[in-house]
Amino acid sequence: MTVRVSSKRAEGAKTDAGVPSESASADAVELTERQKEIATVARVLIATEGYAALSMRRVASELGIKLASLQYHVPTKRELVHLAVAYLSLQYREGLEQMISTAETDPRGALRRVLQALLSDDEGEDTVYRFEIQFRALAAIDESVSPLYERFCASYSTNITRFVGMIRPDLTSAESAIRADLVIALIEGVSMVVDAERSERIPRKRYLKRALSLAEEIILD
């Protein structure tokens, strides 16, 4: 099984085993169902137990497959991280595209759906957030992971900027990018505060509702 990459990035964009390489564009990668399963297990392990708990044998055990079978799809632990990040980027992009499909006919509705998803506090989103924390920390100390993290952030910012431009076609590209980065900063900051077993001054749901309103103001005002 191989990762399929858009023709613009096909050269050198994948390894022999089909895992997204460091040069692969996160937005251009498509993954097989088996790779998505592997990526999900790796993400959950990193999120719940930390990067040190991630190993090829552990992932194979969680999937109920032999180590050799896992290595056929993902040769190394390092490429497990690459695969987990590639899948997360793909999910962000596909989710955003689905939610903004009604942006032209119902821009405010599309805006609220996207922001609610980004500010979601359900269990699945909490796992994603905890994975991102581990990913950020690993990038700070591992030079081989740092470029991967930078590309992930750039992809995230590009997708939100594109969405802001659809909601506010009157804005210049530069202004859309500024507002997108402000919204991302708000979301990341709120996630940190809410996750820190949460200020007793403001109930969790009320905190997230207020953050949603502020994010809307940043884009619409």
C-alpha positions in Angstrom: 0.0 0.0 0.0 1.3 3.5 -0.8 0.5 7.0 0.0 -0.8 8.9 -2.9 0.4 12.5 -3.3 -0.7 15.2 -5.7 1.3 15.5 -8.8 2.8 18.9 -7.7 4.6 17.2 -4.8 5.0 13.7 -6.1 8.8 13.8 -6.4 10.5 12.7 -3.2 7.3 13.1 -1.2 7.1 9.6 0.1 9.3 6.8 1.4 9.7 3.4 -0.1 7.1 2.1 2.4 4.6 4.8 1.4 4.9 6.8 4.6 4.8 10.6 4.2 8.3 11.9 4.2 9.6 15.1 5.8 9.3 16.8 2.4 5.7 15.8 1.8 2.9 18.4 1.9 0.4 17.6 4.6 -2.4 18.9 2.5 -1.4 16.8 -0.5 -1.3 13.4 1.3 -3.9 10.7 1.1 -3.7 7.7 3.3 -4.9 4.1 3.1 -7.4 2.8 5.7 -4.7 0.7 7.4 -2.4 3.8 7.6 -5.2 5.7 9.3 -5.7 2.9 11.8 -1.9 3.0 12.6 -1.9 6.8 12.8 -4.9 6.8 15.2 -3.3 4.3 17.6 0.0 6.2 17.5 -1.8 9.5 18.2 -3.7 8.0 21.2 -0.6 6.5 22.7 1.4 9.8 22.4 -1.6 11.8 23.8 -2.4 9.6 26.7 1.1 8.2 27.7 3.6 10.4 26.0 6.1 10.0 23.3 8.3 7.6 25.4 5.4 5.1 25.4 5.3 4.9 21.7 7.0 1.9 20.2 6.6 -0.2 17.1 5.8 -3.3 19.2 3.2 -1.4 21.3 1.4 -0.2 18.2 1.5 -3.6 16.6 0.1 -5.1 19.8 -2.7 -2.5 20.0 -3.7 -3.3 16.4 -3.5 -7.0 16.9 -0.9 -7.5 14.1 2.6 -8.8 13.9 5.5 -6.4 14.1 6.7 -7.3 10.6 3.2 -6.4 9.3 3.4 -3.0 10.9 6.9 -2.4 9.6 5.7 -3.1 6.1 3.5 0.0 6.4 5.7 2.1 8.7 9.4 1.1 9.0 10.4 3.2 12.0 9.1 4.9 15.1 10.0 8.3 13.7 7.8 7.6 10.7 5.0 6.6 13.1 5.1 10.3 14.2 5.1 11.5 10.6 2.1 9.3 9.8 0.2 10.5 12.9 0.8 14.1 12.0 -0.1 13.6 8.3 -3.4 12.0 9.3 -4.3 14.8 11.7 -3.6 17.4 9.1 -5.7 15.5 6.6 -8.6 15.3 9.1 -8.3 19.0 9.8 -8.5 19.8 6.1 -11.3 17.4 5.3 -13.3 18.5 8.3 -12.9 22.1 7.4 -13.8 21.6 3.8 -17.0 19.8 4.8 -18.0 22.5 7.2 -17.4 25.4 4.8 -19.3 23.7 1.9 -22.2 26.0 2.9 -20.1 29.1 3.4 -21.4 30.9 0.3 -25.1 30.4 1.2 -24.8 30.5 4.9 -21.5 32.2 5.9 -22.4 32.9 9.5 -23.7 29.4 10.0 -20.5 27.9 8.5 -18.4 30.2 10.7 -20.1 29.1 13.8 -19.8 25.4 12.9 -16.1 25.7 12.2 -15.4 27.6 15.5 -17.5 25.2 17.5 -15.5 22.3 16.1 -12.2 24.0 16.9 -13.3 24.8 20.4 -14.9 21.5 21.0 -14.2 19.9 24.4 -15.4 16.4 23.8 -13.2 13.4 24.6 -11.9 12.9 21.0 -10.9 16.5 20.6 -9.2 16.4 24.0 -7.0 13.5 22.8 -6.1 15.6 19.7 -5.2 18.6 21.9 -3.0 16.4 24.2 -1.3 14.9 21.1 -0.5 18.4 19.9 1.0 19.3 23.3 3.3 16.3 23.1 4.1 17.1 19.4 5.0 20.7 20.3 7.2 19.6 23.2 9.0 17.0 21.0 9.6 19.5 18.3 11.3 21.8 20.8 13.9 19.3 21.7 14.2 17.1 18.5 15.6 18.9 15.4 14.3 16.2 13.1 10.7 16.8 14.3 10.8 20.6 14.3 10.4 21.0 10.5 7.4 18.6 10.7 5.8 20.7 13.4 6.4 23.9 11.5 4.7 22.5 8.4 1.8 21.3 10.5 1.3 24.7 11.9 1.6 26.3 8.5 -1.0 24.0 7.1 -3.4 24.7 9.9 -2.9 28.4 9.5 -3.4 28.2 5.7 -6.6 26.4 6.0 -8.1 28.8 8.6 -6.9 31.8 6.5 -8.6 30.3 3.4 -11.8 29.9 5.5 -11.6 33.5 6.8 -11.3 34.7 3.2 -14.4 32.8 2.2 -16.4 34.3 5.1 -14.9 37.8 4.5 -14.2 38.2 0.7 -13.8 41.9 1.3 -10.5 41.3 3.2 -7.1 41.3 1.7 -5.1 38.1 1.9 -2.8 39.7 4.5 -5.8 40.8 6.6 -7.3 37.3 6.4 -4.1 35.8 7.5 -3.8 38.2 10.5 -7.4 37.4 11.6 -6.8 33.7 11.2 -3.7 33.8 13.3 -5.5 35.8 16.0 -8.3 33.1 16.1 -5.8 30.3 16.3 -4.0 32.1 19.2 -7.3 32.5 21.0 -8.2 28.9 20.5 -4.8 27.6 21.6 -4.8 29.9 24.6 -8.3 28.9 25.7 -7.5 25.2 25.3 -4.5 25.6 27.6 -6.6 27.4 30.3 -9.6 25.1 30.1 -7.3 22.0 30.2 -5.5 23.2 33.3 -8.3 22.0 35.4 -10.0 24.9 34.7 -10.5 28.1 36.5 -13.2 27.9 39.1 -14.1 31.5 38.3 -15.9 30.7 35.1 -17.8 27.5 34.3 -16.2 25.5 31.5 -19.2 25.8 29.1 -19.5 29.5 29.7 -15.8 30.0 29.1 -16.0 28.2 25.7 -19.1 30.1 24.7 -17.4 33.4 25.4 -14.3 32.3 23.4 -16.6 31.4 20.5 -18.1 34.9 20.6 -14.7 36.5 20.7 -13.5 34.4 17.7 -16.6 35.5 15.7 -15.8 39.1 16.5 -12.3 38.8 15.3 -13.4 37.5 11.9 -16.6 39.6 11.4 -15.7 43.0 12.8 
